[in-house]
Amino acid sequence: MFNCNNILFTKEIILNDNSTELLLYKNSIGANELYKNNIELDFVIQNKGKQLSYYLVGINPILDSLEIKFNHEIFYNGDKVSSENKRIKSYNSVEYLKFPRDSILNLKVQIKTQQEQLNYRLLLVSQNQFLKIINRDSLLFGFFIGMFSMFLLLLISMYLFSSNVFFLKYVQLNIITIAIYFYFSGIGYQYIWGKLNWVQSVLPTILFVFYTLVHASFVKGFFNVKIEFPKLNILLNAYKFILFAFVVYTIIRLAFFFSDYRYFNWFLNIIYLMFVIYVGLSFYIAFYTYYKTRRRESLWVIIGMIIQAFGWLVFFNTLYLSIPAFNAISRFQFFESYLFISQFNFSMYVLEFILITFFIVINYKKIIMLNDVSYNRLVFLQQRNLKDYLKNIENTRLSINNYLEKNILKEIKSIKSQFEEFIFFKEISKLNTLIIKDFDNVENDLTRIMNDNNIKGLVGITLVDLIEHIFAQTVWNIKHKISYSDDVQNLQCNEIFNNHIYRIFQELMNNAIKHGAANEIDIQLLIENKKLIIVFKDNGISANNSESKGLGILNIENRLKEFNGTMEISKDNNWKVTMYILLKNII
């Protein structure tokens, strides 16, 4: 109840049918009083107008508790009071009062102790004006939600079209932002979770933490922070850990009804400091990346971050009035409104809608106009191009085989036949045998090459299974062992790479068996620094291998270059080839 000896603010009011501002916190009372004590307000009100019905409107939907005494009646309001117990359903604290003409009445309002130094306005407005403004606010907020919904559908459509995960993260950011707007406008408490007071207590902490976590994930992924800024990545991870700890602390405090806020304020100051550090890090990463790459996408993200940062500064100042230079912006209005969120924030959010829409149009209009396709159609076109590529390879091989069979192989068989009929060499049996054997080897190699012109089953197969398939198809009797790390076990590469790796392994095995006389091959597969590493090692005689690069090795290098891959050859005791290929080029 009220303590008549502890009134901190007294004011005389004369009503003349217009709205009257009874209180503007921090201008009337002082910066710290609401935070430290219950504030008792005593108003002596004289009605000299024609209006008899008025509404007492407290514009701050998240004020904990109000106690109002008028004409021997006591009313309770605030977000600690269940919406079911409120006499008037509104997104603000509202009470209906009657002032007879020429009467002088006393109005007492007690604002309960708050955790934070919240901005608060208390208005006394006529019934007609109240209904007009609150209906307009509902219409305009509904219009804003409609714009937001259209923008959200645009982002979802672009995600489905491009399969770009950053559109999905931006959707998450906007959903969290609109939930914050629902909370601080009071509409969420009025229409969504009015029966759950604990939601009203814990929701802002959870929303702001999740917003920052999603934003940090967006920044880390978009600017490749883990690779390009490893030290800053550690700081961002530490920040995310502190945010998570803050959520846990808040939930525990709520569950056990802690009333001592000393540690809470200490923790809150750490969060504020970390937020400032995070904003600084994000802008440094963004500007440095744009300076290095000059990517237009980075510039658009920077513009969006600037709008968001300035918007949040205005938002928090509207909540706390802690930055005097921003007070005029926080209270700026195109039209009179009872929504607590600044109209400047709504304007900045709409500006962000427009800029991001322009960004999407500028960056995607060409591909949309030229293809008029969805993401699935793009996948179809890619698959068709891949099939055409493989078909061309197949046609080329068939033409080569035809030439080999009709010309080279026919010529070799003819020379071999003539040699066998050459009487002079028939008396030299050892030399005769070696030459005939060489003819047979060449003929067999050509036959194997011609018969190996159709590689099937290279789609949807893991790299490990592909290598096993290669050894199963070889004509040579050779032992092999394949070892691989866990991240390679289920690795599937694209069909083009599978085709090349098939030929590379054939070349390596041919080299190991024919030139090194190997009978065992050891394969190692691992992933390091986003690179696939393939180690091919045999037990052949390295001395038999020439130091110069033969056609086989040059062929392997050319195939690897197609994927920006490299290879190293070592010839200590055995023949060892190590290949390095960027994962992004073969997935």
JOMO-V199525 format. One line per field, one symbol per residue. phi: phi as a letter, one per 30 degrees, with the letter a starting at -180 (. if undefined). Layout:
phi: ???
This chain:
phi: .dcddbdcbbacbcdbicdbddabeidcckdcdddcbdcccbccccccccdccbbcccdadcddabbccbhicbbbbjddceddcddbdadcdbbcbcbedidbbcbcbccdecdcdddabbcbbddddddddddddddddddddddddddddddddddddchcddddddddeddddddddedddiddddcccedcdddddcdeddddddedddddddddddchdecdbddddddddddddddddddddddddddchdcdcdddddddddddddddddddddddddddddddchdddddddddddddddddddddddddchcbedcedddcdbdadacddddddddddddddedddddeddddcddddddchbcddddddddddddddddddddddddddedddddcdddddddddddddcddedddcdddeddddddeddddddddddddccbcciccicdddddddddddddddcbdbbccadddcecdccddddedddedddddddeddddcchdbbbccbbabbhibdccccbbcdddddcdddddddddddddddddchcbbbbbbdcbdbbccbbdeddbd
